[in-house]
Amino acid sequence: MYKAGIAGATGYTGFELVQLIQRSEVHAAPWDYPLISLQEGMARAGEVDVVFLCLPHAASIEPVRAFQATGVRVVDLSADFRLADPAAYQRWYGVAHTAPDLLPQFVYGLCEINRAQIKGARLIANPGCYPTSVNLGLYPLAKAGWLSDQVIVDSKSGVSGAGRQTKLQYSFVEANENLTPYNVGVRHRHIAEMEQVLNRVNGQHTYRFIFSPHLLPVNRGILSTIYISVPQGVTEQMIRDLYAETYAGEPFIHLLPAGQIASLRHTAYTNRCAISITPADPAQPDGPDYIIVATLDNLIKGASGQAIQNFNLSVGIDETLGLL
Ligand SMILES: NC(=O)c1ccc[n+]([C@@H]2O[C@H](COP(=O)([O-])OP(=O)(O)OC[C@H]3O[C@@H](n4cnc5c(N)ncnc54)[C@H](OP(=O)(O)O)[C@@H]3O)[C@@H](O)[C@H]2O)c1
């Protein structure tokens, strides 16, 4: 039995963690869990085995330092410790990193790719939701060296992806029956995690991402449509075999058979990532060769479920516990 503390339990990812942990048999959390201040939580860090930090970026850094000093395991769901390079953090997030000394101690917790490093890790940076869908959708191709330099990603996110904040564009009347692109034509900060992961999978590479996120009027879910080209001679069957081999035995990767396309329903309320592979129109020889669609639930595989998977891996218990 393990005890968990959750910072930010009143937010969407924090409360999702409370719910996931509560239904689990291996994590202790009675429904009437005590809600205490962050300061009190930091003072009582010795009482728990792990702290999940579900705070906005930049708000996580000092709590991470305080918890880390007590020796408790930390899984940080914010972006504060995802980028290995503090200069990159400043560039993408617009603020200087105040704990660059801690960055080398963090493991990037994308379970299917970094499983070996996560085992035994005490400090884990939980990946972003958009990058989890894109990185899992492209990892086999990048690993094989078959991914085209230019990758076009069109992603949609449910409104909970923005957190429990009040901004006009997230209000019901603005978001409902609408589909709103945002940060189109600029380099969205989540590209940093795509580059950090995929550029290093097979030697050193520089992929160019065009990433267009959209606000979709559903509560939860991410769907990334990814347009790629592959080297001549690489067939659809070779790609299917590559994905099947790469993800063989992965409990949360759901590869769809030929002819099916991943949708939000494939992954809603689960810790799964569903991936489909579809050949593009052969009558367009200069267009992309394949369209990969990757979907997940932003609050589970994109956040709190992956955080539990990371914790399970880090302490050496079955990584699916509490998640199936
Ligand atoms: N939402 C997603 O789909 C998703 C997916 C992946 C990663 N993430 C990341 O996970 C983190 C949490 O996201 P969320 O969607 O759960 O956000 P959220 O719904 O806005 O919740 C934020 C939580 O942090 C608390 N908080 C806000 N500012 C704070 C501060 N300065 N000090 C201490 N506590 C503070 C809030 O408390 P109050 O209630 O008192 O304001 C609330 O409990 C973010 O870094 C986000 O980028 C989110």
The ligand as a Gaussian input file, in Angstrom:
#p B3LYP/6-31G(d) Opt

LIG

0 1
 N       -5.705000      19.687000     -18.251000
 C       -5.013000      18.837000     -18.973000
 O       -5.553000      18.153000     -19.841000
 C       -3.534000      18.681000     -18.733000
 C       -2.860000      17.663000     -19.415000
 C       -1.480000      17.493000     -19.211000
 C       -0.822000      18.339000     -18.342000
 N       -1.500000      19.338000     -17.700000
 C       -0.744000      20.204000     -16.786000
 O       -1.104000      19.842000     -15.456000
 C       -1.075000      20.995000     -14.627000
 C       -2.436000      21.154000     -13.958000
 O       -3.402000      21.321000     -14.984000
 P       -4.971000      21.354000     -14.663000
 O       -5.636000      21.289000     -15.991000
 O       -5.318000      20.363000     -13.620000
 O       -5.115000      22.842000     -14.077000
 P       -6.320000      23.473000     -13.252000
 O       -7.575000      22.702000     -13.481000
 O       -6.321000      24.919000     -13.576000
 O       -5.890000      23.269000     -11.737000
 C       -4.752000      23.927000     -11.207000
 C       -4.603000      23.577000      -9.731000
 O       -3.451000      24.266000      -9.246000
 C       -3.844000      25.125000      -8.158000
 N       -3.032000      26.360000      -8.274000
 C       -3.120000      27.319000      -9.218000
 N       -2.145000      28.239000      -9.046000
 C       -1.449000      27.853000      -7.964000
 C       -0.328000      28.397000      -7.262000
 N        0.281000      29.511000      -7.682000
 N        0.117000      27.729000      -6.165000
 C       -0.490000      26.604000      -5.755000
 N       -1.557000      26.048000      -6.359000
 C       -2.009000      26.667000      -7.456000
 C       -5.324000      25.376000      -8.336000
 O       -5.866000      25.663000      -7.076000
 P       -7.176000      26.572000      -6.919000
 O       -8.332000      25.705000      -7.209000
 O       -7.092000      27.017000      -5.496000
 O       -7.001000      27.708000      -7.890000
 C       -5.781000      24.016000      -8.870000
 O       -5.930000      23.098000      -7.805000
 C       -0.717000      22.178000     -15.537000
 O        0.655000      22.454000     -15.444000
 C       -1.081000      21.662000     -16.918000
 O       -0.329000      22.277000     -17.945000
 C       -2.837000      19.518000     -17.867000

